Amino acid sequence: MHFSIPDTQEFTDGAGNAYIGYNIHINGLFHCTARYKQLHNLHVQLSKDPDRLLPIFPPKKLFPLTANQQEERRLALEKYIQFIGQNVTINNSEILNGFLLTAQYETADGLSEHETLDVFLMNGSKILLSISPGEHSGEVLKKVYDHLKLAEKYYFHFALFIVMQDELSGDIKILRRLQEFESPFITYKYMNSEAARIILRKSYWDSTYDVELLNDPVTLNLLYIQAAAEIRSGWILVTKEVHCQLKNLEKSGNKKEYLNIARHLKYYGYIQFAPCYCDYPERNSRVLLAIGGNELNLRVLSPEEHEVVFKVSRMRCWRITTTQNGTDHYEDNNECNLELSFEYLIARNELQWITIASEQAILISVCLQAMIDELLQKCVVGSKSQAEPGKSWTYIMRDGQSRIVTGSPLRECANNNHTKSGPIIKKLANKWSAVTSKKSTDSRVVAEKSQTTNLDVMENNVFCMIGDDDL
């Protein structure tokens, strides 16, 4: 998860005392507002597990904070919660996810006990759900599955996403996948935009999973709807001859054959991003970026358009940075203040930093991480652990009252499975010999920036699996 606390709000409690609320953003969207004491209580709850390594929590002050001290505390709390977001064990813990869900519900105003929520498919068809605002994404997703009569064994192949859709062109821009630490209803309410939608789409990257899904009528239909929509929008490239062939299959209702052809088309299974700027192959390159097929793909928009491919297994790490005054590294792009930089193995024993300036930098990072997690799961051999009863912990409300929250056994089970992969990943790491970073005088290299703030540093465990044959 990518955390930030970009700003604060001032509130007054029931006794008339003023306090500061910290606005927490996750994966690029506002999530909730929390007090210092609530974040401190989260730290206390996480500290009860002796195996968790936590940073020192920003200390409490005895006297009212000055404006400078308040800003220092905001930055310290942001640094603390960003550390949590990069720790896989904490990230998947029921305590953190339960805290975020409860804090989001407490932050939202004017909620009734029952609400309606529209969930769309990629062809624009709508599923109307009756939900409770406190239901997290997994619970809402289960209602969608029940409506579609989807078999339980296929649940993990699909997910809910927040998108922005242009009413005139129909073009879709994916903002991010909805997670179990949030209420889809509240997240959608915060968007406050008629162009925002919650859609159901597949959530995996390896297209070989399609083979099994093509034999089930429900999953076949979902894959067909998504592929047809992405072909219409231009996400998937189609020649005139193939387009004619697909049109005939569409008219005849032969969805399976349609998908068998679509699955072999360029950019099938990729997520497309809005045009952005990159410093590769040269400074100020305007590019179309897509992620899929275990690669980050750039189409350089120059008179002689060409393609540049970066394999995710050759990215040692990546960082997201935000510039304080926008970026002056890319022409006509002053509105973009987010950059994703990754260190790439361009040749044997030679690493180079590549920087992409995009308002979707956080989503790009999340997609890279999801793809790498999927690759790592294939390297882990072992049986699934049994679900344990949900654990209880204490949540402190803004007014100081406490409530007992019981966690979900499913998430704890998933967390245990991820932990078991640790020794295997470490073993794979021993295969790799040291490489050196290519030094650059370019001021855009993240480590040398003087006017940027580092949000996250993500290490790539798949990088450890590179062998001589990959170079």
C-alpha positions in Angstrom: 0.0 0.0 0.0 1.2 3.5 -0.8 0.4 5.8 2.2 0.6 9.6 2.4 -0.6 12.3 4.8 -0.6 15.4 2.5 -2.5 17.7 4.9 -4.5 18.0 8.1 -7.8 19.3 9.4 -8.7 21.0 12.7 -11.6 19.7 14.6 -13.4 20.4 17.9 -14.4 17.6 20.2 -17.6 17.4 22.4 -15.8 19.3 25.2 -14.9 22.2 22.9 -11.2 21.2 22.7 -9.5 21.6 19.4 -7.5 18.7 17.9 -5.7 17.9 14.6 -7.0 15.3 12.2 -4.5 13.7 9.8 -5.8 13.0 6.3 -4.6 9.6 5.2 -4.4 8.9 1.5 -3.9 5.3 0.2 -2.8 4.4 -3.3 -3.5 7.9 -4.4 -7.0 8.5 -3.0 -8.2 10.0 0.2 -9.2 7.3 2.7 -9.8 8.6 6.2 -8.9 11.1 8.9 -7.4 10.0 12.1 -6.2 11.7 15.3 -2.7 11.3 16.7 -4.0 9.1 19.6 -5.7 6.8 17.2 -2.5 6.2 15.2 -0.7 5.7 18.5 -3.2 3.1 19.5 -2.7 1.3 16.2 1.0 1.3 17.0 0.3 -0.2 20.4 -1.9 -2.9 18.9 0.6 -3.8 16.3 3.4 -3.9 18.9 1.7 -6.7 20.8 3.2 -9.1 18.3 6.8 -9.5 19.3 7.8 -10.7 15.8 6.8 -7.4 14.2 9.6 -4.9 13.7 8.1 -1.4 14.0 9.8 2.0 13.9 9.7 4.3 16.9 6.3 6.1 17.0 6.6 10.0 17.0 6.6 11.0 20.7 3.8 12.9 22.4 4.5 16.5 23.4 3.6 18.0 26.8 2.8 21.4 25.5 0.6 22.6 22.5 2.5 22.3 19.2 3.7 25.3 17.2 2.9 25.4 13.5 6.4 24.1 12.7 6.1 21.3 15.3 2.7 20.3 13.8 4.3 20.1 10.4 7.1 18.0 11.8 4.6 15.7 13.4 2.7 15.3 10.2 5.9 14.4 8.3 6.9 11.9 11.1 3.5 10.2 11.1 3.6 10.0 7.3 7.0 8.4 7.4 5.8 6.0 10.1 2.7 4.9 8.2 4.7 4.6 4.9 7.0 2.1 6.7 3.9 0.1 7.6 2.8 0.2 4.0 6.0 -1.4 2.8 6.1 -4.2 5.4 4.2 -7.2 3.9 3.5 -8.8 7.3 2.0 -5.6 8.7 0.3 -4.7 5.5 -1.7 -7.9 5.4 -2.5 -7.9 9.2 -6.1 -7.9 10.2 -5.3 -5.1 12.8 -4.1 -2.7 10.1 -6.8 -3.5 7.7 -9.5 -3.4 10.4 -8.2 0.0 11.6 -8.3 1.4 8.1 -11.9 0.2 7.5 -13.2 1.4 10.8 -11.4 4.8 10.5 -12.9 5.2 7.0 -16.4 4.4 8.3 -15.9 6.8 11.3 -14.7 9.6 8.9 -17.7 9.4 6.6 -20.8 11.5 7.5 -24.5 11.1 6.8 -24.5 7.3 6.3 -27.7 5.3 6.7 -27.9 1.7 7.7 -28.7 0.5 4.2 -27.6 2.0 0.9 -27.6 1.1 -2.8 -24.5 0.7 -4.9 -24.1 0.3 -8.6 -21.4 -2.1 -9.9 -20.8 -2.1 -13.6 -19.4 -4.7 -16.0 -17.0 -3.5 -18.8 -19.9 -3.4 -21.3 -21.8 -0.8 -19.2 -24.4 -3.2 -17.8 -25.2 -2.5 -14.2 -25.7 -4.6 -11.1 -27.7 -2.8 -8.4 -26.8 -4.0 -4.9 -28.3 -3.3 -1.5 -25.4 -3.0 0.9 -24.3 -1.6 4.3 -21.8 1.3 4.1 -19.6 -0.6 6.5 -19.2 -3.6 4.3 -15.7 -4.0 2.9 -14.8 -4.8 -0.7 -14.7 -8.6 -0.1 -18.2 -8.6 1.2 -19.5 -6.4 -1.6 -17.7 -8.6 -4.1 -19.4 -11.7 -2.7 -22.8 -10.1 -3.4 -21.7 -9.4 -7.0 -20.7 -13.1 -7.3 -24.0 -14.2 -6.0 -25.8 -12.1 -8.5 -23.7 -13.5 -11.3 -23.9 -17.0 -9.9 -20.1 -17.3 -10.1 -18.6 -20.5 -8.8 -16.6 -20.0 -5.6 -13.4 -21.5 -7.1 -13.2 -18.5 -9.5 -13.6 -15.8 -6.8 -10.0 -14.8 -6.7 -9.8 -14.3 -10.5 -11.9 -11.1 -10.4 -12.0 -7.8 -8.3 -13.6 -4.4 -8.1 -11.9 -1.4 -9.5 -12.6 2.4 -9.3 -12.5 3.9 -12.8 -13.2 7.3 -14.4 -15.2 7.0 -17.6 -15.5 9.7 -20.2 -19.2 10.1 -21.1 -18.6 11.2 -24.6 -15.8 8.9 -25.8 -16.5 6.0 -23.3 -12.8 5.9 -22.6 -12.0 4.3 -19.2 -9.1 5.3 -16.9 -8.5 2.9 -14.1 -7.7 4.6 -10.8 -7.1 1.5 -8.6 -8.3 -1.8 -7.3 -10.6 -1.7 -4.3 -9.2 -3.6 -1.2 -10.7 -5.2 1.9 -9.5 -2.3 4.1 -12.1 -0.1 2.5 -15.8 0.3 1.9 -16.5 0.5 -1.8 -19.6 2.7 -1.0 -17.6 5.2 1.0 -14.6 5.3 -1.4 -17.0 5.9 -4.3 -18.8 8.7 -2.2 -15.4 10.4 -1.7 -14.8 10.5 -5.4 -17.7 13.0 -5.8 -17.7 12.6 -9.5 -20.4 11.5 -12.0 -17.6 10.1 -14.1 -16.5 7.7 -11.4 -17.6 4.1 -11.5 -17.0 0.8 -9.7 -16.4 -2.0 -12.2 -15.8 -5.7 -12.1 -12.8 -7.0 -14.1 -10.3 -9.8 -13.9 -7.5 -9.3 -11.4 -4.8 -11.6 -12.6 -1.9 -11.0 -15.1 -1.0 -14.5 -16.4 -3.3 -15.2 -19.4 -2.8 -18.9 -19.0 -5.5 -18.8 -16.3 -7.9 -18.0 -19.1 -7.8 -21.6 -20.3 -9.8 -22.9 -17.4 -12.1 -19.9 -17.2 -13.1 -20.4 -20.9 -14.9 -23.6 -19.9 -17.3 -21.9 -17.4 -20.2 -20.0 -18.9 -20.1 -17.2 -16.3 -16.3 -16.6 -16.4 -16.4 -17.0 -20.2 -18.9 -14.2 -20.4 -17.0 -11.9 -18.1 -13.7 -12.4 -20.0 -15.6 -11.8 -23.3 -17.2 -8.6 -22.1 -13.8 -7.2 -21.0 -11.9 -8.2 -24.1 -14.6 -6.8 -26.4 -14.6 -3.5 -24.4 -10.8 -3.2 -24.5 -10.7 -3.9 -28.3 -13.3 -1.2 -28.8 -11.4 1.3 -26.7 -8.1 0.6 -28.5 -6.3 -1.0 -25.6 -5.9 -4.2 -27.6 -4.4 -3.7 -31.1 -6.3 -5.4 -33.9 -5.6 -5.5 -37.6 -8.4 -4.7 -40.1 -8.6 -8.4 -41.1 -8.8 -9.7 -37.5 -11.3 -7.0 -36.6 -13.6 -8.2 -39.3 -13.2 -11.8 -38.1 -14.0 -10.8 -34.5 -17.1 -8.8 -35.6 -18.5 -12.0 -37.3 -17.9 -14.0 -34.2 -19.5 -11.3 -32.1 -22.6 -11.4 -34.3 -22.8 -15.2 -34.1 -22.4 -15.2 -30.4 -19.3 -17.4 -30.5 -17.6 -16.0 -27.4 -15.1 -18.8 -26.8 -13.7 -18.6 -30.3 -13.7 -14.7 -30.0 -11.5 -15.0 -26.9 -9.2 -17.7 -28.4 -8.3 -15.1 -31.1 -8.3 -12.1 -28.7 -5.9 -13.8 -26.3 -3.1 -13.8 -28.9 -3.5 -10.1 -29.8 -1.0 -7.5 -28.8 -1.7 -6.0 -25.4 -4.3 -8.5 -24.4 -4.3 -8.7 -20.6 -2.5 -5.4 -20.2 -3.6 -2.2 -18.4 -3.2 0.9 -20.5 -2.3 4.3 -19.0 -2.8 7.8 -20.1 0.1 9.4 -22.2 3.0 10.4 -20.0 6.7 11.3 -20.2 9.8 9.3 -19.7 13.6 10.0 -19.7 14.2 6.9 -21.8 15.2 6.4 -24.6 15.9 10.1 -24.4 14.9 13.1 -22.2 11.3 14.3 -22.6 10.1 11.3 -24.5 6.3 11.3 -24.7 5.1 7.7 -24.4 2.0 5.4 -24.1 2.6 3.1 -21.2 1.0 -0.4 -20.7 1.7 -3.1 -18.1 1.1 -6.8 -18.6 2.8 -10.0 -19.8 5.4 -9.5 -17.0 6.6 -6.3 -18.6 6.3 -2.5 -18.6 5.8 -1.5 -22.2 6.5 1.9 -23.7 5.3 3.1 -27.1 7.4 6.2 -27.8 5.2 8.8 -29.5 7.7 10.2 -32.0 7.6 10.6 -35.8 9.1 7.1 -35.9 7.0 5.4 -33.2 8.7 2.5 -31.7 8.4 0.2 -28.7 10.6 -0.2 -25.6 10.1 -3.2 -23.3 11.2 -3.5 -19.6 10.9 -6.9 -18.0 9.7 -6.7 -14.4 12.1 -9.5 -13.4 15.0 -7.1 -14.3 13.8 -4.2 -12.2 15.9 -4.3 -9.0 13.6 -1.8 -7.2 11.4 1.3 -7.8 10.5 4.4 -6.0 7.6 6.9 -6.2 8.5 10.6 -5.6 6.4 13.7 -5.5 7.9 17.1 -6.5 7.2 20.1 -4.3 6.7 22.5 -7.2 5.7 20.3 -10.0 8.4 19.0 -12.4 10.4 21.0 -14.9 12.0 18.0 -16.4 9.3 17.4 -19.0 7.9 20.0 -21.4 4.2 20.8 -21.2 3.9 18.7 -18.1 3.9 21.1 -15.2 0.7 19.7 -13.8 2.2 16.3 -13.1 4.0 16.1 -9.7 4.4 12.3 -9.4 7.2 10.2 -10.8 8.0 6.5 -10.7 11.7 5.6 -11.0 13.0 2.1 -11.4 16.5 0.7 -11.4 16.8 -1.6 -14.4 19.4 -4.2 -15.4 20.1 -3.0 -18.9 23.2 -5.2 -19.4 25.2 -7.7 -17.4 26.4 -6.1 -14.2 25.0 -2.7 -15.2 21.9 -1.0 -13.6 20.4 2.3 -14.8 17.6 4.4 -13.3 14.6 5.0 -15.6 12.1 7.8 -14.6 8.4 8.1 -15.7 6.4 11.2 -14.9 2.7 10.3 -14.7 -0.3 11.3 -12.6 -0.9 7.5 -12.5 2.5 6.7 -11.0 1.0 5.1 -7.9 -1.2 2.8 -9.9 1.8 1.8 -12.1 3.6 0.9 -8.9 0.7 -1.1 -7.5 0.4 -3.0 -10.9 4.1 -3.9 -10.8 3.8 -5.1 -7.3 0.7 -7.2 -8.1 2.4 -8.8 -11.1 5.5 -9.6 -9.1 3.4 -11.1 -6.2 1.8 -13.4 -8.8 5.2 -14.5 -10.1 6.4 -15.2 -6.6 3.4 -17.3 -5.7 4.3 -19.7 -8.5 7.7 -20.3 -6.8 6.1 -21.2 -3.4 5.2 -24.9 -3.0 3.1 -25.9 0.0 -0.4 -26.6 1.2 -2.8 -23.9 2.3 -3.0 -23.3 6.0 -6.2 -23.7 7.8 -8.1 -20.6 8.8 -7.8 -19.6 12.4 -10.5 -17.8 14.4 -10.5 -14.1 14.0 -8.4 -12.1 16.5 -9.8 -9.3 18.7 -8.2 -5.9 19.2 -9.1 -2.5 20.4 -10.0 0.5 18.2 -10.0 4.0 19.8 -12.6 6.3 18.4 -11.9 10.0 17.9 -13.9 10.9 21.0 -11.7 8.6 23.1 -14.2 5.7 23.4 -12.9 2.3 22.6 -14.6 -0.6 20.8 -13.5 -4.3 20.3 -13.0 -5.3 16.7 -12.8 -9.0 15.6 -10.6 -9.7 12.6 -11.4 -12.0 9.6 -9.8 -15.5 9.7 -9.4 -15.5 5.9 -7.0 -12.6 5.9 -4.9 -14.0 8.7 -4.8 -17.3 6.8 -3.6 -15.5 3.6 -1.0 -13.6 5.7 0.4 -16.9 7.1 0.7 -18.3 3.6 2.7 -15.2 2.5 5.0 -15.5 5.5 5.8 -19.1 4.6 7.2 -17.9 1.2 10.0 -15.9 3.0 12.6 -18.7 3.3 12.1 -19.6 -0.4 12.5 -16.0 -1.5 15.7 -15.8 0.5 17.0 -19.0 -1.0 16.4 -17.6 -4.5 18.3 -14.5 -3.6 21.4 -16.5 -3.2 21.4 -17.2 -6.9 22.2 -13.6 -7.8 25.6 -12.1 -7.9 26.2 -8.4 -7.2 25.7 -5.8 -9.9 26.7 -2.2 -10.0 24.6 0.8 -10.7 25.3 2.9 -13.7 26.2 6.4 -12.5 24.4 9.2 -14.1 24.9 13.0 -14.1 21.2 13.4 -14.9 19.5 15.5 -12.2 16.4 13.4 -12.6 17.8 10.4 -10.8 15.8 9.9 -7.7 18.7 9.6 -5.3 20.1 12.9 -6.5 16.9 15.0 -6.4 16.9 18.0 -4.2 13.3 19.1 -4.5 11.4 15.9 -4.2 9.8 13.9 -1.5 10.2 10.1 -1.5 6.9 8.3 -0.9 7.9 4.6 -1.2 10.8 2.3 -2.0 9.8 -1.1 -3.3 12.4 -3.9 -3.5 11.7 -6.5 -6.2 12.2 -10.1 -5.0 11.6 -11.4 -8.5 14.9 -9.7 -9.5 16.6 -12.3 -7.4 15.5 -15.1 -9.8 17.4 -13.7 -12.8 19.8 -16.2 -14.3 22.4 -15.9 -17.0 19.9 -16.9 -19.6 17.9 -13.8 -19.0 20.7 -11.3 -19.8 
